[in-house]
Amino acid sequence: MTTSPTPLPALGVRCWRDDISPSTGATVLSLDASSPEDPMVALGYDEGGGGWWPLSALVFAADCALFG
């Protein structure tokens, strides 16, 4: 169980990598909560490819109306 203050996202949820242009988003593919302080999230990028990001670096649609 994670101790992250941010709830873990559901698979398939849309998000944005906050240090990249908000014009391209990503989809949550899987989660790795083995690091309870900042779980890792596998993303599939809109522009192709994918990668792992810490949960704290991501912005979800519910977090910011700008990205809706």
Secondary structure by P-SEA (a helix, b strand, c coil): cccccccccccccccccccccccccccccccccccccbbbbbbbcccccccccccccccccccccccc
